[in-house]
Amino acid sequence: MLDRYNRRINYLRVSVTDRCNLRCRYCMPCGDFVMLRHEDILRFNEIVDVVREGVAMGIDKVRITGGEPLVRRDIVKLTGMLASVDGINDLAMTTNGVLLERFAGPLRQAGLMRVNVSLDTMDRARFSELTSGGCIDDVIRGIEAAVSAGLGPVKINCVVNGPADTNDVKSVRQFADANGLQIRLIRQMDLDGGEFSVVEGGEGGDCPLCNRLRLTASGKLKPCLFSDIAFDVRALGARDALHAALMNKPEHGTACSTDHFYNIGG
């Protein structure tokens, strides 16, 4: 399907929860957060309905995100439900990797094709600092499990705050190279300030080539990460909300003051 600027929109990012088991500074900085009520989070059948309608309209690439998707109860079941939708050629997940050692095999068996794992440093103390207490060993074991399960190519998402030649970035790049992993460098973004750039090693942030829509955990279809435009699938129905998001996708991102990374999925 084509938007008003003749871009082919075939990619749907699906946030399944706003919860996370880490507290990364750029995603959930210190402070109070109002989390979604249980009844406000889309049920599995609602998520699948949106995806199925999207596929009928031209979506063939789906990514499961969060928060942290692996904290959503029965995430393997949901993954299998999505994998059963005819027409999806690429079913992926972005995860922080903490629980991936446990879930990699079952997710692959359910139909997940590949994963991106967030990793911003190889220094244990620095990792704990950036994630507010996370253990990098859990993530490394998760990555190893993903490779063993066949969830490849495994890609590493590395957020860069400053020059791309810092010790943190160098260490992650060396780890990726040594283990046959792909790396994507993502400049730290500011939703409210409208600061973003093209992802090195990926396609994100390149507005003229943007091919994606986003479904939040609460059922809002967002045509652009850096925009307050959103359409409620519960109020409009999946097909009408998808069509509205498509037709109102802006030419380029500006800023987003109504959402945060943890409840959009990045």
C-alpha positions as CSV (number, residue, x, y, z in Angstrom):
1,M,0.0,0.0,0.0
2,L,1.2,3.5,-0.8
3,D,0.9,6.6,1.4
4,R,0.4,10.2,0.1
5,Y,4.0,10.5,-0.7
6,N,4.2,7.3,-2.8
7,R,6.1,5.4,-0.1
8,R,5.3,1.7,0.0
9,I,4.2,0.9,3.5
10,N,4.7,-2.8,4.3
11,Y,6.2,-2.8,7.9
12,L,4.2,-2.9,11.1
13,R,5.9,-2.6,14.5
14,V,3.7,-4.1,17.3
15,S,4.3,-3.1,20.9
16,V,2.8,-5.8,23.1
17,T,3.5,-4.2,26.5
18,D,4.8,-1.0,28.1
19,R,6.5,-2.9,30.9
20,C,10.2,-3.7,31.0
21,N,12.6,-5.5,33.3
22,L,15.3,-2.9,32.8
23,R,15.3,0.8,33.3
24,C,17.5,2.2,30.5
25,R,18.2,5.9,30.9
26,Y,17.3,6.9,27.3
27,C,14.0,4.9,27.4
28,M,12.8,5.0,31.0
29,P,14.8,7.6,32.8
30,C,14.4,8.2,36.5
31,G,11.0,9.4,37.6
32,D,7.4,8.3,38.0
33,F,5.7,6.5,35.1
34,V,2.0,5.9,34.6
35,M,1.8,2.4,33.3
36,L,-1.2,1.1,31.3
37,R,-4.0,-0.6,33.1
38,H,-4.4,-4.3,32.3
39,E,-7.7,-3.6,30.5
40,D,-6.1,-0.9,28.3
41,I,-3.6,-3.3,26.8
42,L,-4.6,-5.0,23.6
43,R,-5.6,-8.7,23.9
44,F,-3.9,-11.2,21.7
45,N,-6.9,-11.6,19.4
46,E,-7.1,-7.8,19.0
47,I,-3.4,-7.7,18.0
48,V,-3.8,-10.5,15.6
49,D,-6.8,-8.8,14.0
50,V,-4.9,-5.7,13.4
51,V,-2.0,-7.6,11.9
52,R,-4.3,-9.7,9.7
53,E,-6.0,-6.6,8.4
54,G,-2.6,-5.0,7.8
55,V,-1.4,-8.0,5.8
56,A,-4.5,-7.9,3.7
57,M,-3.6,-4.2,2.9
58,G,0.0,-4.9,2.0
59,I,2.0,-5.4,5.3
60,D,4.4,-8.3,5.0
61,K,6.9,-7.4,7.7
62,V,6.0,-7.5,11.4
63,R,8.2,-6.7,14.4
64,I,7.2,-7.5,18.0
65,T,8.4,-4.8,20.5
66,G,7.7,-3.5,23.9
67,G,8.7,-2.2,26.5
68,E,10.3,-5.6,26.7
69,P,8.2,-8.1,24.8
70,L,9.4,-11.1,26.7
71,V,7.8,-9.9,29.9
72,R,4.3,-10.2,28.3
73,R,2.7,-13.3,29.6
74,D,2.3,-16.1,27.0
75,I,4.5,-14.2,24.5
76,V,5.4,-17.5,22.7
77,K,1.7,-18.2,22.2
78,L,1.2,-14.7,20.7
79,T,4.2,-15.2,18.5
80,G,2.7,-18.4,17.1
81,M,-0.6,-16.7,16.5
82,L,1.2,-14.0,14.5
83,A,3.3,-16.5,12.6
84,S,0.1,-18.3,11.5
85,V,-1.1,-15.2,9.6
86,D,-0.6,-15.9,5.9
87,G,1.4,-13.2,4.1
88,I,4.0,-12.3,6.7
89,N,7.4,-12.8,5.2
90,D,9.5,-11.4,8.0
91,L,8.5,-11.9,11.7
92,A,11.1,-10.4,14.1
93,M,11.4,-9.2,17.6
94,T,13.4,-6.5,19.4
95,T,14.4,-7.5,22.9
96,N,16.9,-6.4,25.6
97,G,18.0,-10.1,25.7
98,V,17.7,-10.6,29.5
99,L,15.1,-13.4,29.2
100,L,16.2,-14.6,25.7
101,E,18.2,-17.6,26.9
102,R,14.9,-19.1,28.2
103,F,12.7,-18.0,25.2
104,A,14.9,-18.3,22.1
105,G,14.1,-21.9,21.3
106,P,10.4,-21.8,22.0
107,L,10.1,-18.5,20.0
108,R,11.8,-20.1,17.0
109,Q,9.6,-23.1,17.2
110,A,6.6,-20.8,17.4
111,G,7.6,-19.1,14.1
112,L,9.8,-16.2,15.1
113,M,12.4,-15.7,12.4
114,R,15.0,-13.3,13.9
115,V,15.8,-11.0,16.7
116,N,17.5,-7.6,17.4
117,V,19.1,-7.4,20.8
118,S,19.8,-4.0,22.5
119,L,23.4,-3.8,23.8
120,D,25.1,-0.4,24.4
121,T,28.4,-1.5,26.1
122,M,30.4,-4.6,26.9
123,D,31.6,-3.2,30.2
124,R,29.7,-4.9,33.1
125,A,29.7,-2.0,35.4
126,R,28.8,0.4,32.6
127,F,26.0,-1.9,31.5
128,S,24.6,-2.0,35.0
129,E,24.7,1.8,35.2
130,L,23.0,2.3,31.9
131,T,20.2,-0.2,32.6
132,S,19.8,0.6,36.3
133,G,21.0,-2.8,37.6
134,G,20.9,-5.1,34.6
135,C,23.4,-8.0,34.2
136,I,25.2,-8.1,30.9
137,D,25.9,-11.9,31.3
138,D,22.2,-12.5,30.9
139,V,22.2,-10.7,27.6
140,I,25.2,-12.5,26.3
141,R,23.7,-15.9,27.1
142,G,20.5,-14.7,25.4
143,I,22.4,-13.8,22.3
144,E,24.2,-17.2,22.3
145,A,20.8,-18.9,22.7
146,A,19.3,-16.9,19.8
147,V,22.2,-17.9,17.5
148,S,21.9,-21.6,18.5
149,A,18.1,-21.5,18.0
150,G,18.5,-20.1,14.4
151,L,17.0,-16.7,15.1
152,G,19.3,-15.1,12.6
153,P,20.7,-12.9,11.4
154,V,21.0,-11.7,15.0
155,K,21.4,-8.0,15.0
156,I,22.7,-5.8,17.8
157,N,21.1,-2.4,18.4
158,C,23.6,-0.1,19.9
159,V,22.5,3.4,21.1
160,V,25.2,6.0,20.5
161,N,25.3,9.1,22.7
162,G,28.2,11.1,21.4
163,P,30.9,10.0,18.9
164,A,30.7,6.6,17.3
165,D,34.2,5.8,18.2
166,T,33.7,5.7,22.0
167,N,35.0,2.7,24.0
168,D,31.4,1.5,24.5
169,V,30.7,1.5,20.8
170,K,34.1,0.0,19.9
171,S,33.6,-2.8,22.4
172,V,30.1,-3.7,21.1
173,R,31.4,-3.6,17.5
174,Q,34.3,-5.9,18.4
175,F,31.8,-8.3,20.1
176,A,29.5,-8.3,17.1
177,D,32.4,-8.9,14.6
178,A,33.9,-11.7,16.7
179,N,30.5,-13.5,16.9
180,G,29.2,-13.0,13.4
181,L,26.5,-10.6,14.5
182,Q,25.3,-7.5,12.6
183,I,25.4,-4.2,14.4
184,R,23.1,-1.1,14.0
185,L,24.2,2.2,15.5
186,I,21.3,4.3,16.6
187,R,21.9,7.9,17.6
188,Q,20.2,8.7,20.9
189,M,16.9,10.3,20.0
190,D,14.7,12.9,21.7
191,L,11.0,12.5,21.0
192,D,9.9,15.7,22.5
193,G,12.7,17.7,20.9
194,G,12.4,16.0,17.5
195,E,16.0,14.9,17.4
196,F,16.7,11.8,15.2
197,S,18.9,10.6,12.4
198,V,19.4,7.7,10.0
199,V,20.4,4.5,11.7
200,E,23.8,3.3,10.7
201,G,23.5,-0.2,9.4
202,G,19.7,0.0,9.2
203,E,16.8,1.9,7.6
204,G,15.2,3.7,10.5
205,G,15.2,7.5,10.6
206,D,15.3,8.0,6.8
207,C,12.0,9.7,6.3
208,P,11.9,9.6,2.4
209,L,12.2,5.8,2.6
210,C,10.1,5.2,5.7
211,N,7.9,2.1,5.2
212,R,6.4,1.6,8.7
213,L,3.4,2.1,10.9
214,R,3.4,1.4,14.7
215,L,0.8,-0.2,16.9
216,T,1.1,0.7,20.6
217,A,0.3,-1.7,23.4
218,S,-2.9,0.3,24.1
219,G,-4.1,0.0,20.5
220,K,-3.1,3.3,18.9
221,L,-1.8,3.2,15.3
222,K,0.9,5.7,14.9
223,P,2.0,6.6,11.3
224,C,5.3,8.2,12.6
225,L,7.4,7.8,15.7
226,F,8.1,11.6,15.7
227,S,4.4,12.7,15.6
228,D,1.4,12.9,17.9
229,I,-0.9,11.5,15.2
230,A,-2.6,8.3,16.3
231,F,-5.7,6.3,15.6
232,D,-7.5,4.0,18.0
233,V,-8.1,0.5,16.7
234,R,-10.8,-0.1,19.3
235,A,-12.7,3.0,18.4
236,L,-12.3,2.9,14.7
237,G,-11.8,-0.8,14.0
238,A,-8.6,-2.2,12.6
239,R,-9.1,-1.6,8.9
240,D,-10.3,2.0,9.3
241,A,-7.5,2.8,11.8
242,L,-4.9,1.4,9.4
243,H,-6.3,3.3,6.5
244,A,-6.3,6.5,8.6
245,A,-2.7,6.0,9.7
246,L,-1.7,5.4,6.1
247,M,-3.4,8.5,4.7
248,N,-2.1,10.7,7.5
249,K,1.5,9.5,7.6
250,P,3.5,12.8,7.5
251,E,6.2,13.5,5.0
252,H,8.8,13.7,7.7
253,G,9.0,13.4,11.5
254,T,8.7,16.5,13.7
255,A,8.3,15.7,17.4
256,C,6.2,13.6,19.8
257,S,5.0,15.0,23.1
258,T,2.3,12.4,24.0
259,D,4.3,9.2,24.1
260,H,7.6,7.7,25.2
261,F,9.9,5.1,23.8
262,Y,8.8,2.5,26.4
263,N,5.1,2.6,25.3
264,I,5.6,3.0,21.5
265,G,8.3,0.4,21.0
266,G,10.9,2.7,19.5
